[in-house]
Amino acid sequence: MDDLGVAIGLVLVIEGLVWALAPRFGRRLLEAASETPESSLRLAGTLAVTAGVILVWLIRG
């Protein structure tokens, strides 16, 4: 459970950095995402999950 807490904390840090340092860029990302087809977003999400699982598997082995 400690690792899960750390992982959630890191996600919050990364997400917060975008909004704290470059809010205009964050808005542009949201606008671009709203115009992107759902199938493309789903594919990108699937690829991100896969990359994350592989990365954790390689590090934690």
PyMOL commands that set and color helices and strands:
alter all, ss='L'
color gray80, all
select helices_A, chain A and resi 2-21+23-35+38-60
alter helices_A, ss='H'
color red, helices_A
deselect
rebuild
show_as cartoon
